[in-house]
Amino acid sequence: MGQKCNPIGNRLGFIKGWDSNWYGGNNYGDKIVEDDKIRKYLMARLKKASVSKIVIERTLKLVTVTINTARPGVIIGKAGSEVDKLKEELKKITGKDIQINIFEIKRPELDARLVSDGICRQIEGRISYRRAIKMAIQTSMRMGAEGNGCRSCKRSGDRAYGNVQGRSHTAAHTARRYRLQSRRSTHSIRPHWRESVDLSR
């Protein structure tokens, strides 16, 4: 059995914070389910907006949703019209007042979620998975990443059986400076799954 733990959990309180910030109380389970509904809805609704992370904070009557995105203009819309629509839609889901904050990601090439999304879109567009992974790694290393590793699983390249393909790269100076396993190292790790896509047609 593999003994693995979430690398973000190791860094909570050091360089990472919680994605949901609120006090549970008696209806703790209901709030978790509600947070999950909000995240799933926003990820589906803002599929083209390059959303990396959604942070939810709660007070007694107000729910504050902070959306980390590489394309804030897509979410805001003309004169903020799209944000107002989002507020109304989320108000129907939660039954509470909603406040939406939008945080722009300046360098999306260094965000694991956005990099893996880009690779998935390219594979769905019938680009070779080896090329997609190689280009993503080269782009992130050019933008100043200290290391990058990607793995592609399942039936890549129209194979008759599943396999695992991986590629990684580490900057030469990284090992000399500090260990990447350090809790202070700014990892951006994101396991990412996509629904199976039929590429045989």
C-alpha positions as CSV (number, residue, x, y, z in Angstrom):
1,M,0.0,0.0,0.0
2,G,1.3,3.5,-0.9
3,Q,1.8,5.7,2.1
4,K,1.0,9.1,0.5
5,C,-0.2,12.4,2.0
6,N,-1.5,15.6,0.4
7,P,1.5,18.0,0.0
8,I,-0.8,21.0,0.6
9,G,-1.8,19.5,4.0
10,N,1.9,19.4,5.0
11,R,2.2,23.2,4.3
12,L,-0.9,24.5,6.0
13,G,0.1,27.2,8.4
14,F,3.5,27.6,6.8
15,I,2.9,28.9,3.2
16,K,-0.6,27.7,2.4
17,G,-4.1,28.5,3.8
18,W,-7.4,26.7,3.8
19,D,-9.7,26.8,0.8
20,S,-12.7,27.1,3.1
21,N,-12.6,29.6,6.0
22,W,-15.5,29.4,8.5
23,Y,-16.6,28.0,11.8
24,G,-18.6,24.8,11.5
25,G,-21.1,24.7,14.4
26,N,-23.9,22.2,14.4
27,N,-24.5,22.3,10.6
28,Y,-20.9,21.5,9.6
29,G,-21.8,18.8,7.1
30,D,-24.4,21.1,5.3
31,K,-21.7,23.8,4.8
32,I,-19.2,21.3,3.4
33,V,-21.9,20.1,0.9
34,E,-22.8,23.7,0.0
35,D,-19.1,24.6,-0.6
36,D,-18.8,21.6,-2.9
37,K,-21.9,22.7,-4.8
38,I,-20.5,26.2,-5.2
39,R,-17.2,25.0,-6.5
40,K,-18.7,22.5,-8.9
41,Y,-21.1,25.0,-10.3
42,L,-18.4,27.7,-10.7
43,M,-16.0,25.3,-12.4
44,A,-18.7,24.3,-14.9
45,R,-20.0,27.8,-15.4
46,L,-16.5,29.4,-15.8
47,K,-14.9,26.6,-17.8
48,K,-13.3,29.1,-20.3
49,A,-12.1,31.5,-17.6
50,S,-9.0,29.6,-16.5
51,V,-10.1,29.2,-12.9
52,S,-7.3,27.9,-10.7
53,K,-8.7,28.0,-7.1
54,I,-11.9,29.0,-5.3
55,V,-11.7,30.2,-1.7
56,I,-14.9,30.4,0.3
57,E,-15.3,32.4,3.5
58,R,-18.5,32.6,5.6
59,T,-19.9,34.9,8.2
60,L,-23.4,34.7,9.8
61,K,-25.3,35.9,6.7
62,L,-22.7,36.6,4.1
63,V,-20.7,34.1,1.9
64,T,-17.5,35.6,0.3
65,V,-16.3,33.7,-2.8
66,T,-12.8,34.6,-4.0
67,I,-12.0,33.3,-7.5
68,N,-8.4,32.9,-8.6
69,T,-8.3,33.2,-12.4
70,A,-5.9,34.0,-15.3
71,R,-8.7,35.7,-17.3
72,P,-10.6,38.0,-15.0
73,G,-12.2,39.9,-17.9
74,V,-14.3,36.8,-18.9
75,I,-15.8,36.6,-15.3
76,I,-16.4,40.3,-14.9
77,G,-18.0,40.9,-18.3
78,K,-19.1,44.4,-19.6
79,A,-19.3,46.8,-16.7
80,G,-19.5,43.9,-14.2
81,S,-22.7,42.4,-15.7
82,E,-21.5,38.8,-15.5
83,V,-20.5,39.2,-11.8
84,D,-24.0,40.4,-11.0
85,K,-25.5,37.3,-12.8
86,L,-23.1,35.0,-10.9
87,K,-24.2,36.6,-7.5
88,E,-27.9,35.9,-8.3
89,E,-27.2,32.3,-9.4
90,L,-25.1,31.5,-6.3
91,K,-27.8,33.2,-4.1
92,K,-30.3,30.6,-5.4
93,I,-27.9,27.8,-4.5
94,T,-27.1,29.0,-1.0
95,G,-30.0,31.2,0.0
96,K,-27.5,33.7,1.5
97,D,-26.0,37.0,0.4
98,I,-23.0,36.5,-1.9
99,Q,-19.9,38.7,-2.3
100,I,-17.6,37.8,-5.2
101,N,-13.9,38.8,-5.2
102,I,-11.8,38.2,-8.3
103,F,-8.0,37.7,-8.0
104,E,-5.9,37.7,-11.1
105,I,-3.1,35.1,-11.5
106,K,-0.2,37.1,-13.1
107,R,1.8,34.1,-14.3
108,P,-0.5,31.2,-15.2
109,E,2.4,29.2,-16.5
110,L,3.5,28.6,-12.9
111,D,0.1,27.3,-11.7
112,A,-0.3,23.5,-11.7
113,R,-4.0,23.5,-12.2
114,L,-3.9,25.8,-15.3
115,V,-0.9,24.0,-16.8
116,S,-2.7,20.6,-16.4
117,D,-5.9,22.1,-17.9
118,G,-3.9,23.3,-20.9
119,I,-2.3,19.8,-21.4
120,C,-5.8,18.2,-21.2
121,R,-7.3,20.6,-23.8
122,Q,-4.4,19.9,-26.2
123,I,-4.8,16.1,-25.8
124,E,-8.6,16.5,-26.5
125,G,-7.7,18.5,-29.6
126,R,-5.7,15.5,-30.8
127,I,-2.2,16.9,-30.2
128,S,0.4,14.3,-29.3
129,Y,0.5,13.9,-25.5
130,R,4.3,13.8,-25.5
131,R,4.5,17.1,-27.3
132,A,1.8,18.7,-25.1
133,I,3.7,17.7,-21.9
134,K,7.1,18.8,-23.3
135,M,5.8,22.2,-24.4
136,A,4.1,22.8,-21.0
137,I,7.3,22.0,-19.1
138,Q,9.4,24.2,-21.3
139,T,7.0,27.1,-21.0
140,S,6.9,26.9,-17.2
141,M,10.7,26.5,-16.9
142,R,11.1,29.6,-19.1
143,M,8.8,31.6,-16.7
144,G,11.1,30.8,-13.8
145,A,9.8,27.5,-12.3
146,E,12.4,25.6,-10.4
147,G,11.1,22.2,-11.4
148,N,8.2,20.6,-13.2
149,G,6.9,17.1,-13.5
150,C,3.9,15.8,-15.5
151,R,2.3,12.4,-15.8
152,S,-0.2,11.2,-18.4
153,C,-2.1,8.0,-17.7
154,K,-4.6,5.7,-19.4
155,R,-4.8,4.9,-23.2
156,S,-2.6,7.7,-24.5
157,G,-1.8,7.8,-28.2
158,D,-4.6,5.4,-29.3
159,R,-3.0,2.4,-27.5
160,A,-5.0,-0.7,-26.9
161,Y,-3.9,-0.8,-23.2
162,G,-3.4,1.7,-20.5
163,N,0.0,3.1,-19.7
164,V,1.7,5.9,-17.7
165,Q,3.9,8.5,-19.5
166,G,5.9,11.0,-17.4
167,R,8.4,13.8,-18.0
168,S,10.1,16.0,-15.4
169,H,12.7,18.8,-15.4
170,T,14.5,20.5,-12.5
171,A,16.6,23.7,-12.6
172,A,20.3,23.0,-12.1
173,H,20.6,25.5,-9.1
174,T,17.6,24.1,-7.2
175,A,19.3,21.2,-5.5
176,R,22.1,23.3,-4.3
177,R,19.9,25.9,-2.7
178,Y,17.3,24.0,-0.7
179,R,15.4,20.7,-0.7
180,L,12.2,20.8,-2.7
181,Q,10.6,18.7,0.1
182,S,11.0,21.6,2.5
183,R,7.7,22.9,4.0
184,R,8.7,26.4,2.9
185,S,9.1,25.5,-0.7
186,T,6.3,26.9,-2.8
187,H,4.9,23.8,-4.4
188,S,2.0,24.1,-6.8
189,I,0.8,20.5,-6.9
190,R,-2.5,19.6,-8.5
191,P,-3.7,16.0,-9.2
192,H,-6.1,16.6,-12.2
193,W,-8.6,14.2,-13.7
194,R,-10.6,14.6,-16.8
195,E,-13.6,12.6,-18.0
196,S,-12.7,10.0,-20.6
197,V,-12.9,11.3,-24.1
198,D,-13.5,9.1,-27.1
199,L,-10.7,10.0,-29.6
200,S,-11.3,7.1,-31.9
201,R,-13.7,9.0,-34.1
